Amino acid sequence: MSAPRQSSPPPVLEAESVSKSYRLGASLVTAIQDVSLSVASGELIALKGPSGSGKTTLLNLMGLLDRPDRGVVRVGGVEAEGLDENARSDLRRDQFGFVFQGFNLIPVLSAAENVSYPMALKGVGRQERRRRAIELLESVGIGHKHAVRPDLLSGGERQRVAIARALATANLDSHTADEVLGLVRRLNESQGVAFLLATHDPRVVARAHRVVHLHDGRILDQAP
Amino acid sequence: MNAFSLAYRNLARQRRRTLLIEAVVAFGFAALALATGFMIQSFDSLRAAMIQQIGHLQVMHPSAATNSEETTLEFGIPHAVRARALAATVPSVVAVLPRIEWVGLVTNGTRSVPYLGLGVDPGPEFAATRQRELVVEGSYLQGDGGDEIVMGTGLARALGVRTGDQLTLLASTVDGSLNAVDVRVRGLLAIPIKELNDRTLVGGITLVSQLLHSEGTVSKLVVFLRSERDLEAASAALAVRLAPIGPVAIVPWRTIAVFYSQVRLLYIAIFGFVNTVLVLMVVLSAAIVMTMAVAERTREVGTLRALGTRPARIRNTFLAEGVLIALAGSIAGLVLALAVRAALNASGIILPPPPGAAVGMPIHVGLYPSAYLFGLAVMVGTMLLASFFPARRAAHLSIVEALTHV
């Protein structure tokens, strides 16, 4: 179920009847089956479900990290399945931010460089991306650690760098980022919760979100 | 944050492994540069020796270039004095040496040995050719040579003669009769090619003309130029200047020095094989290291891809690592090569005689920038080759599989 809106904005991200199976030895395991989900601009959606329910697979498909066996994923109305790897890379670079469970920071880059990496890919100037990276790190409370490499950061600090990196892609100003971070922090309080964050619209609505329940590769329900 | 910046940091992170592969590259570079330098040095030395011996160009009768003489000076150049003077007017010509080549018997009264005779103009011959370096006993011919000769130490040994001894030269004259002259041995030459050392005998043109009854005729004119670069122009100019004396062939030294081309091919084959083995060893070592680097950073590659890095950029980062290793390894290899070169050149090691030669040469590795540039180019190419397949694999990893890689 979508977050209630007065007028229904067009989805910025949409999965339509996507299915994905993986080969496990001789058998074929269905990870998700015929799942449809749309994310409107400014929506925050939490995916919940037991292990193996298909949360990660759905995130991978909707994050353009993988391709569905059937169905389509649309980003801003563009069907991603018809795009080549470069175009999909550019879409991820421009439209997505990822916070991985293990944070996945690049070990040879400092905290600020990790945050600014997606901006570097977009061709943002060195001074500008450094300024924005430090600003984002300050938003998550570790501005003073901007020059530190990930291996010298605590787990919590790494998580904040990962969040700041995801926000860097979203091109948020610091005030909006603070609002989003409030949400992210609340969502992260409960373990095992994944989230989809669509931030294409700068008027991020802090409290509007849905929780999507997955089970055995299917959506059980979507609750606000 | 370009590919080289990321590559440098990744190499610095794996310092020990980076040093190891750089050491392999350094060794490969040094071996390649030294071997190539030695090969170029050998070619240069051999070419210089050949040119000193046979000149840059030889002027001969057209038939002499393709046929063997059945009688003495059958294909000689008449009016040699005039031809020599005309040839000397070509600006790039620095010396024109008349030579008479013939065969005969030399006897000490009790023993006769066949010889290969060389008639020369002693002064210019001594100045322009290697023969002055070959004198190991007595001295070279003086003036017009008079009734004196110099000969290979092998021939002298066969006859049991030393400098100052008397000998008699026998030969067929140009009209087919047998003639003889008495000569005195003035000096002995250690000719590096054994077959020549055992047979060569050198006398002045005047003496030889008297023996062969060949006044005014020589077998060839040996022409020395200012530089090998003048070869084609000088050849054309000589053809024009010498037209008045009749048909002549102007033959460049490479056509005559078949031995040089054969030795060159042999060296190229040997060094080519050794260098190929060397490059393969570096490629295999580097490929293993680069494959390990990709395997270890699979998760990182997945992250970079997820963040929107294009496959080509991932590939270029790993290729950049290969290039940086090649550059750093080559710099270390340059230092190593210079040190080994200095040690080898100071060692005084005598190399075995090359094919056809009687004496070995002291080892000397020349300093040729082209050899070092070649080494650098090969190492960069080698590292790019070694990195290419691991880099391509990294670029095309499945993002999902890479992110879950343990």
Contacts between the chains, C-beta under 8 A, distances in Angstrom:
chain1	res1	chain2	res2	distance
A	60	B	399	7.8
A	60	B	400	5.2
A	63	B	306	7.2
A	65	B	305	7.9
A	65	B	306	5.6
A	65	B	399	4.5
A	65	B	400	5.5
A	65	B	403	7.2
A	66	B	398	7.5
A	66	B	399	6.9
A	66	B	400	4.7
A	85	B	310	7.4
A	85	B	311	5.6
A	86	B	310	5.2
A	86	B	311	7.3
A	86	B	312	7.7
A	89	B	305	7.0
A	89	B	308	5.1
A	89	B	309	6.5
A	89	B	310	4.7
A	89	B	311	7.3
A	90	B	308	6.5
A	90	B	310	7.5
A	91	B	308	7.7
A	92	B	306	6.4
A	92	B	307	6.9
A	92	B	308	4.3
A	93	B	307	6.8
A	93	B	308	2.4
A	93	B	309	7.7
A	94	B	308	7.1
A	96	B	308	7.5
A	98	B	306	5.4
A	98	B	307	6.9
A	100	B	303	7.1
A	100	B	306	7.9
A	100	B	403	7.0
A	104	B	299	6.8
A	104	B	300	7.6
A	104	B	302	7.7
A	104	B	303	4.1
A	104	B	306	7.8
A	104	B	403	7.2
A	105	B	303	8.0
A	106	B	300	6.2
A	106	B	303	6.7
A	106	B	304	7.1
A	107	B	13	6.9
A	107	B	300	7.2
A	108	B	6	6.8
A	108	B	9	3.7
A	108	B	10	5.7
A	108	B	12	7.7
A	108	B	13	5.5
A	109	B	1	7.7
A	109	B	9	7.4
A	113	B	1	6.6
A	116	B	1	7.7
A	117	B	1	6.7
A	117	B	304	7.9
A	117	B	307	6.2
A	118	B	307	5.3
A	118	B	308	6.2
A	120	B	1	4.5
A	121	B	307	7.0
A	121	B	308	5.3
A	121	B	309	6.2
A	121	B	313	7.9
A	165	B	307	7.7
A	169	B	307	7.6
A	169	B	308	7.7
